[in-house]
Amino acid sequence: MADLSPVAAFVAGTVSFLSPCVLPLVPGYVSMISGTTVDEIQQQSGDRKLLAGVMVKSLSFVLGFSVVFIALGAAATKIGQLTRNYHSILGIVAGAIIIIFGLHLTGILQIKALYADKRMHSVAGGTSVWAAFAVGFAFAFGWTPCIGPILSAILALAASQGTVSKGILLLSIYSLGLAVPFLLTSLGIERFLAFYSRFRQHLHKVEVGSGVLLICLGLLIGFNKFTVLNQYLGFLNQFVLKLERLFT
C-alpha cells in the first residue's frame, strides 16, 4: 500500500501559497525578482523575452526557498532517526504541537510569535538570477513563522521517514506544491490578479480550513494512525502507486 505522505506534502505546499500572508504579496515578489513592475509585465505580456526572463528568475527564486525547506526536511529525518527509540513519545509531542498550530489557524488560540514574520524586503532582486535565488532563500527564512503551522506538519512526517532521502523527497514535494502556483503566476500575472480579486474574500476560510486539517493530522500523528488515511483515500493510493512505478 502506497504512502500518502507525498500527496499531503504537495497539498500542504499549495495551501501555504494560498495562505493570507503569502498570496497577497505574490505580485510584489514577482516584481522584486524580475526587476519589472507588475504594470509593465501586464503591458508587455506578449514580449517573450521579458516573460522568459521573469520565468528564469522565478525558477531561481523557487530553487532558493526549496534549498532551505529540503535542508529542514533532511535535518528533521535525521533527528527522527536518532530518536527512534522515543518514536511514540515524540509522535505524541509532534501531534500536540501540530494541533496547537491548527488551533492558531482557526483563531481559537492566538500565538503572537507566528504573526511576527520577517519578510526581508531589503534583499535586492531583479539584477540577476543569483539575486532572485537570494530572495527565495530569504523568503524561506522570513516567512517560516507565517507558514510554520503547515510546514511543521510536513516536517513531522519527514521525521517519521525511514531514510534521509525520503525526508528530502517529502520536502521537495512540499516545495513543488508551493512552487507550481508561483510559476504559473509568473507566466500569467493578469490571470493571477483576476483570480486574487475573486478569491481574497475566501482567504480566512482557507486559513480556518487549514487549521481544521492540521488538527485532524495532529490527532492522526499523535495516535500513530496516519496510515488510516490509506483506507479512506483508495483512489489517491492507486494514483501514488502508479507514480511510484513510473519512477522506479
C-alpha positions as CSV (number, residue, x, y, z in Angstrom):
1,M,0.0,0.0,0.0
2,A,1.4,3.4,-1.0
3,D,2.4,6.1,1.5
4,L,0.1,9.1,1.1
5,S,2.7,11.5,2.7
6,P,3.8,12.8,-0.7
7,V,0.3,13.8,-1.6
8,A,-0.1,15.5,1.8
9,A,3.1,17.3,1.2
10,F,2.1,18.7,-2.2
11,V,-1.3,19.8,-0.9
12,A,0.4,21.5,2.1
13,G,2.7,23.4,-0.3
14,T,-0.2,24.6,-2.3
15,V,-2.2,25.6,0.8
16,S,0.9,27.5,2.0
17,F,0.8,29.5,-1.2
18,L,-2.9,30.3,-0.6
19,S,-2.3,31.5,2.9
20,P,-3.3,35.0,3.8
21,C,0.3,36.2,4.4
22,V,1.7,34.8,1.2
23,L,-0.9,35.1,-1.6
24,P,-1.5,38.9,-1.4
25,L,2.3,39.6,-1.8
26,V,3.0,37.2,-4.7
27,P,2.8,40.0,-7.3
28,G,5.3,42.0,-5.3
29,Y,7.7,39.1,-5.2
30,V,7.3,38.6,-9.0
31,S,8.1,42.3,-9.4
32,M,11.0,42.2,-7.0
33,I,12.8,39.2,-8.5
34,S,12.2,40.3,-12.1
35,G,13.1,44.0,-11.7
36,T,9.9,44.9,-13.5
37,T,6.7,46.4,-12.2
38,V,3.5,44.4,-12.3
39,D,2.0,47.0,-14.7
40,E,5.0,46.6,-17.1
41,I,4.6,42.9,-17.1
42,Q,0.9,43.2,-17.9
43,Q,1.5,45.7,-20.6
44,Q,4.3,43.6,-22.2
45,S,2.5,40.3,-21.8
46,G,3.3,39.4,-25.4
47,D,7.0,40.1,-25.0
48,R,8.5,36.6,-25.0
49,K,12.0,37.9,-24.0
50,L,10.5,39.6,-20.9
51,L,8.4,36.6,-19.9
52,A,11.4,34.3,-20.4
53,G,13.5,36.5,-18.1
54,V,10.7,36.6,-15.5
55,M,10.4,32.8,-15.6
56,V,14.1,32.1,-15.3
57,K,14.4,34.3,-12.3
58,S,11.2,32.8,-10.8
59,L,12.8,29.4,-11.2
60,S,15.9,30.7,-9.4
61,F,13.6,32.1,-6.6
62,V,11.9,28.7,-6.3
63,L,15.2,27.0,-6.1
64,G,16.3,29.4,-3.3
65,F,13.4,28.6,-0.9
66,S,13.5,24.9,-1.9
67,V,17.1,24.6,-0.7
68,V,16.1,25.8,2.7
69,F,13.0,23.6,3.0
70,I,14.7,20.5,1.7
71,A,17.6,21.0,4.2
72,L,15.0,21.3,7.0
73,G,13.4,18.0,5.8
74,A,16.8,16.2,5.8
75,A,17.5,17.5,9.3
76,A,14.1,16.5,10.6
77,T,14.5,13.0,9.3
78,K,18.0,12.7,10.8
79,I,16.7,13.8,14.2
80,G,13.8,11.3,13.8
81,Q,16.3,8.5,13.2
82,L,18.5,9.5,16.2
83,T,15.4,9.5,18.5
84,R,13.8,6.3,17.0
85,N,13.7,4.7,20.5
86,Y,11.4,7.5,21.6
87,H,9.2,7.5,18.5
88,S,5.9,7.0,20.3
89,I,6.6,9.8,22.7
90,L,7.8,12.2,20.0
91,G,4.8,11.3,17.9
92,I,2.5,12.5,20.8
93,V,4.6,15.7,21.2
94,A,4.6,16.4,17.4
95,G,0.9,15.7,17.2
96,A,0.2,18.1,20.1
97,I,2.3,20.9,18.6
98,I,0.5,20.4,15.2
99,I,-2.9,20.6,17.0
100,I,-1.8,23.8,18.7
101,F,-0.8,25.3,15.3
102,G,-4.1,24.2,13.9
103,L,-6.0,25.9,16.7
104,H,-3.9,29.0,15.9
105,L,-5.0,29.0,12.3
106,T,-8.7,28.5,13.2
107,G,-8.4,31.6,15.5
108,I,-9.3,29.6,18.6
109,L,-5.8,30.1,20.0
110,Q,-3.6,33.0,19.0
111,I,0.2,32.6,19.0
112,K,1.7,36.1,18.7
113,A,5.1,34.8,17.6
114,L,3.5,33.4,14.4
115,Y,2.4,36.9,13.4
116,A,6.0,38.3,13.8
117,D,7.2,37.2,10.3
118,K,10.3,38.8,8.8
119,R,9.8,39.2,5.1
120,M,13.3,40.6,4.3
121,H,12.1,43.0,1.7
122,S,15.6,44.7,1.9
123,V,17.1,41.8,-0.1
124,A,17.7,43.3,-3.6
125,G,16.1,41.5,-6.5
126,G,15.8,41.9,-10.3
127,T,19.5,42.3,-11.0
128,S,20.5,38.7,-11.7
129,V,19.5,35.1,-11.4
130,W,21.6,34.9,-8.2
131,A,19.8,37.8,-6.7
132,A,16.5,36.0,-7.3
133,F,17.9,33.0,-5.6
134,A,18.9,35.1,-2.6
135,V,15.3,36.5,-2.4
136,G,14.0,32.9,-2.5
137,F,16.4,31.9,0.2
138,A,15.4,34.9,2.4
139,F,11.7,34.1,1.7
140,A,12.1,30.6,3.2
141,F,13.6,32.0,6.4
142,G,11.5,35.2,6.6
143,W,8.1,33.5,6.1
144,T,8.7,30.4,8.2
145,P,6.8,31.8,11.2
146,C,3.9,32.5,8.8
147,I,3.7,29.2,7.0
148,G,5.2,27.4,10.1
149,P,2.0,25.7,11.2
150,I,1.6,23.9,7.9
151,L,5.4,23.4,7.4
152,S,5.7,21.9,10.9
153,A,3.2,19.2,10.0
154,I,5.2,18.1,6.9
155,L,8.5,18.2,9.0
156,A,6.8,15.9,11.5
157,L,6.0,13.5,8.6
158,A,9.6,13.8,7.4
159,A,10.9,13.0,10.9
160,S,9.0,9.7,10.7
161,Q,10.6,8.6,7.4
162,G,13.0,5.7,7.4
163,T,15.8,7.4,5.4
164,V,17.1,10.9,5.0
165,S,16.5,10.6,1.2
166,K,12.7,10.1,1.9
167,G,12.7,13.2,4.1
168,I,14.4,15.1,1.3
169,L,11.8,13.8,-1.2
170,L,8.9,14.8,1.1
171,L,10.1,18.4,1.4
172,S,11.0,18.5,-2.3
173,I,7.4,17.7,-3.0
174,Y,6.2,20.3,-0.5
175,S,8.4,22.9,-2.2
176,L,6.9,21.8,-5.6
177,G,3.4,22.4,-4.2
178,L,4.5,25.9,-3.3
179,A,6.4,26.5,-6.5
180,V,3.9,25.4,-9.1
181,P,1.3,28.2,-8.4
182,F,4.1,30.7,-8.1
183,L,5.5,29.8,-11.5
184,L,2.0,29.9,-13.0
185,T,1.6,33.4,-11.6
186,S,4.9,34.4,-13.2
187,L,3.6,33.2,-16.6
188,G,0.2,34.9,-16.3
189,I,0.2,37.8,-13.8
190,E,-3.1,39.2,-15.3
191,R,-4.9,35.9,-14.6
192,F,-3.5,35.8,-11.1
193,L,-4.7,39.3,-10.3
194,A,-8.2,38.4,-11.7
195,F,-8.1,35.2,-9.6
196,Y,-7.0,37.1,-6.5
197,S,-9.7,39.7,-6.8
198,R,-12.3,37.0,-6.6
199,F,-10.5,34.7,-4.1
200,R,-9.3,37.1,-1.4
201,Q,-12.7,37.2,0.3
202,H,-12.2,33.4,1.0
203,L,-8.7,33.7,2.5
204,H,-10.0,33.5,6.0
205,K,-11.9,30.4,5.1
206,V,-8.8,28.8,3.7
207,E,-6.9,29.6,6.9
208,V,-9.7,28.1,9.1
209,G,-9.9,25.0,6.8
210,S,-6.2,24.6,7.0
211,G,-6.4,24.8,10.8
212,V,-9.1,22.0,10.9
213,L,-7.0,19.8,8.7
214,L,-3.9,20.3,10.9
215,I,-5.9,19.4,14.0
216,C,-7.0,16.2,12.3
217,L,-3.5,15.5,11.1
218,G,-2.1,16.2,14.6
219,L,-4.5,13.7,16.0
220,L,-3.5,11.0,13.5
221,I,0.2,11.6,14.1
222,G,-0.2,11.7,17.9
223,F,-2.1,8.4,17.9
224,N,0.1,6.9,15.2
225,K,-2.9,6.5,12.9
226,F,-1.7,8.4,9.9
227,T,-1.9,5.3,7.7
228,V,-5.6,5.2,8.4
229,L,-5.9,7.7,5.5
230,N,-4.9,4.9,3.1
231,Q,-8.1,3.1,3.8
232,Y,-10.3,6.1,3.0
233,L,-8.4,7.6,0.1
234,G,-8.1,4.5,-2.0
235,F,-8.2,6.5,-5.3
236,L,-5.2,8.5,-4.2
237,N,-3.5,5.4,-3.1
238,Q,-3.7,3.9,-6.6
239,F,-2.5,7.2,-8.1
240,V,0.6,7.2,-5.9
241,L,1.3,3.6,-6.7
242,K,1.3,4.5,-10.4
243,L,3.6,7.3,-9.8
244,E,6.0,5.1,-7.9
245,R,6.0,2.6,-10.8
246,L,6.9,5.4,-13.2
247,F,10.0,6.5,-11.2
248,T,11.2,3.1,-10.1
